């Protein structure tokens, strides 16, 4: 098992939430590889797709709300 996949399995939804949040707030850190890895793991039934989707969407909504108030 590759190290990034192992880290995603251990910290899963928190890592996904924080990575998308940081990327959406403007730090040039691409969230696409993490989202693709989460999608692949959810296809293999190692993480829950609805929870991964909820984590990513919540991070995006939180960052958009922060940018709205700024």
Secondary structure, 3 states (H helix, E strand, C coil): CCHHHHHHHHHHHHHHHHHHHHHHCCCCCCCHHHHHHHHHHHHCCCCCHHHHHHHHHHHHHHHHHHHHHC
